[in-house]
Amino acid sequence: MQHAIDAAWPVRTTTAPNPWVGAALLTTDGAVHVGATQPPGGAHAEIGALAAAGSDAAGATLATTLEPCCHAGRTGPCTTAIIEAGVVRVLIGIEDPDKQVAGEGIKALRDAGIEVVVGTLSAEVTVQLEPYLHHRKTGRPYVVLKLAATLDGRTAAPDGGSEWITGEEARTDVHQMRAESQAILVGAGTVRADNPSLNVRLVEGPSPRRIVLGTAPADANVHPCIEWVGPIPELLDLLAADGVLQLMVEGGANVASEFHDAGLIDRYVLYVAPAIFGGNDAHPLFVGDGAPTMADLRRGRFVATRQLGNDIRLDLTLDKIDR
């Protein structure tokens, strides 16, 4: 299964709206053949592993990070291919919550006499596929809020300057996150102040579709973009229906506060630089009224930390609130 997980990471940016799945086939002679989901319309991970093994797939054990599909879409059912190849044992990381699968793939394999083990390295697979799982379970994109700040929680100087708070390694990591997102969102104020391009330049990968809350100037770098003036929950529903599994929110402070106050953020990614403005006149991470008392403070947990050059990346999830 670890081979399957490792095979899935390189295709993280190319498979949406399909999940980035990895598969590994262990043949009777001890050889391992791997496959990963191809771009939409291409082969699924299991098919890739089977093709790599050829006739040696007979009698083999197949590990796949996500339950194999059992329905025909752009490609044929993976379960049929697994059965016809003569695989005798299948290890599955996690069950697929997609309503077209949802246990039916497991059932089809077992009905064919194949031994199926579910839950192999499930914690690692769940983390790897988190945006996809969230999308299928909630009908909305997985929302990641990206913030960059000094140690005292400031995002820009009093004169508005913010380039650059963090170093090159952190900025490259941000571009990787952009490539892994199908859409990116900022407020019209950020567009007017910084005129960002919001594309992928520092890594290999596709640029996300660009969304501006409000109206962008006609000559802004962000064009072509979607200009949105309606309720944010309605936007999230529309994006999810259009295949957006992950939405990256880059700011500014007003947009960050709007998403935060509404409880719409699934993961906070904060890049902290070893720098301090001092005082209270630099721009903060959020604006408006915060928690009025300690009892009202929203709490959560750090789910990942990473050193990037001189900076630190902190990944945080907060306890969900009812809205």
N, C-alpha and C positions, 0 to 999 in steps of 0.2 A: 504493500500500500504506500510505503514511503516513496517508492519509484513513481507511483501514479501521482502522488501529490506534487513531487518535483517536476513531473512532466506538465502539470497544469499551469504552473506559475508563468512560464514564458508566453502563454496565449491569453493572459488576463485582459489584454487590451483589444483583442480582435474578435471575440466571440459573441458579444452582446447583439441581440437580446437573449441569446442562448447562454447557458452557464459555461464557465471555463473548467472543463472536466479533464482529468487525467486517468489513464488506464495503463496497467502493466500486466503482461501475460507471462507466467512462469511455466515453461514447457517441461515435459518429462525428462529431458536431458539436462535440465538446470539452466537453460538460457532464459533471459528476460527480454521481452519485446514491449516497447512502450508506444502509446499513442496519446494524442491530445485533441480536443475539439478544434475543428477548423472553422474559418469564418462562415457565417450563415449560408446554408446551401451545401456546405462541404461535409466531410465525414465526421461522425462523432468519435469520441476518444476510443470507445471500445472497438469500433470498426478499424481504426488506425492500428491498434495493437494486434487485432486478428490478422490484418493484412500483412503486417510486419512478420508475423510468425508463419503465415501460410499454412501448409498441411500439418505443421508441427503443433498447431493449436489443439488437435485432437488429444484428449486426456489431460489437458493443461488446467491450471488454476488462473483465473482472471481476477485481478483487483481493480476496482473502479471507484472513484471518489464519490460518485453520485449514482443512485439507482438507475439502471439502464431503461431507456424509453421502450414502450411496448406499442406505440402507435405510429402510423405513417404520417409524416409531415413533408418537409422538403427532402428528407431522406427516409429510408425504410426503418422498421423497428430494429433496435439493437438486440433486443431479446431474441428475435428470430435468427439473426446472424450468429449469436452466441450458441444457441441450441444447435444450429446446422453445422457449426464448426467442430462440435464434439467436445466442448469444454465441460469438465465434470464438476468444477467447484468455482463459485463466484464469491469474492469478498467485496462487500459494499460499505463505503464509508458512512453515508447517511441516506435516508429515504428522501425521495424527491417530493416536495410539497405541491408541485404543479398538479392541478386537478386532472390533467390528462395522464398522469403517471400514478402518483400517490399510492404506492403499494402494489399496483397492478403489474409492474415489471418484475418485482420479486415473486409474485404469485405465478406469473407465466414461467419463470425459470424453475421454480419448485414443482410446478405441474408437469414439467418436462423431465423430472427426475434429477435435476441438478442440485447439488448441495449449495445452499446460500447462507452466508454468515453476514449479518448486518451489524454495523457499529465499529468496524475496524478503524482505529485512529480517528474516531468521529469528532473529537474535540478539535483536532487540527483541520479537518475538512470543513467543519462548521465555520471556523474563522476564515478559511480561504474563500468560502462561497457566501459569506455573510450578506453582501449586497443583493445577490440573486435570491437567497432565501427570504430576505426581508421583502423584496419586491413581490415574490409569489405569495407570501403569507398575508401581506397588508394591502396589496394593490397600489403601493406608492413607491417612489424611488427611495433608496437609502441615502439620507442627506448627511453630507460631511461638511462641517464648517471649518474652514482653514483660517487660522489667525497667526500673525507674526508679531511679536512684541519684545520689548526690553524686559529686563528682570522686574522692573516696577510696573509692568502691565501697560505700557504705552506703545501705540502703533505708529505714531507720526509726531514730528516736531511741531511746536506751536505755529510755525510758518506753513505747515502742511506737508513738508518734505518727509518721505518715507523710504527713499532708495539710498542705501539698502540697510535695513535693520539687521537682516541675517546674511550669512555668507553664501558662497557659491554652492556648497554641498546641499544646504537647505533649499535653495532656490531650485536646484536640479530635482530634488525630491518632490517639490511642489509640482513640477512639470510632469513627473511620473504619475502623480495623483490625478492630474488633469487628463493624462492619456488613459487612465483607468476609469474615468467618468465619461458618461455619454452626454452630459450637459454641465455647463458652468454658469453661475448666476452672480451678478453684482447689481448694485443700485446705480441709478442715473447720476447721483452725486459723485460716486467714484469715477464714473466714465468722464464726467466733466472735469474733475480734479486731476486725474492721472492719465486719462486716455489710454487705458490698457488694451492690448491685443487679445489677451485671454486665449492664446493658442499654445501649441506644444512646439517648443524650439530646442530645448536642452536635452531631450531624450528622443528615442525612436518611438513613434506611436501616433495615433490619430488625434486630431484636435477635436474637442467637444463642441457641440452646438452651443451658441452663446445666447444668454438670456439677460435682459436688462429690466429691472423693476423701474418702470417709468419710461421716459422718452430720451433716447440718446441723440446727441447732436448729429446732424446729417453727415458731417465729415469725420465722425469718430472712428477709430481703428476697430472698434468692436463689430462694425457692420461687415457682413450681414448678420443680423441677430433678431431674436424675438423680443419685442417690446411689450411688457405685460403690465397692465394696470388693474387687474382684477384681484380677487382673493387668492392668497397663496395656496391654500388647500386645493382649490380648483385647478391651479397650475400644476400641482404635484400629481393630481389625478390624470390630467391630460398627458403629462410627460410619461407617466408610467404606462399608459395605454399606447404610447408611441415608442415603446421599447427602451426607455431610459431606466436603467437599473440603479445607477448611482448619479446623484446630483451633487456637484461641488459648489459650495457657497463661499465666495471670496470676499464679501464685504460690500461696503464699509460698515462702520459701527451701527448705523441705523438699521441696515438690513440684518446684521448679526443679531441685534436686539429684537427685531421683529420675529425672526425665526426662533430665537431662544425663548422669548416670552410666550410664544404660542406652543412651545414644546414640540417643535417640528425637527429638531436636530437629533440625529441618531449617533453621531460621533463628532466630538470636538478634537481637532488637530491643531495644537498650539506649538509653534516654533519659538523658542525662547532664546534670545541672544544674550551674551554676557556683557550687557551694557545697561546703564541707568541714566535716565533723563534727570531725575530729581525734581522736586516740586510737583505742582498739579496742573500746569498749563499745557502739557503735551496731550495729544489725543488719546482717549482711552479705548479699550477693547469694545465696550458697550456704552450706550448712552441711555438717558432716561432714568426712571426710577428702578432701583433694584429691590432685593429682598429687604423688607422693612425691619425685620427682627432676625435673630439667630435661628429662631424656630422655623422661619420661612426660607432659610437658606437651602438651595437645592444642592443635594449631595450625590455623589456617584463613586466611580473608581477609575483609577488609571489602568488601562488595559494593555498599554505598551509604552515603552520609553526607548529612545535611541539617540546616540550621539551622532551628530552630523557636522563634522569639522569642529568649530568652536561652539556650535549651537546645540540645543537639545530639542528633540521632538517629543512631545507629550500627547498621547492619545487618551482621551477621556470619554466615558459614557456617564450620563446622569440618569438617575431614577426617573422613570416616565411619570408625567403628570396627566391628569384627565382634563380634556378641553372639550 
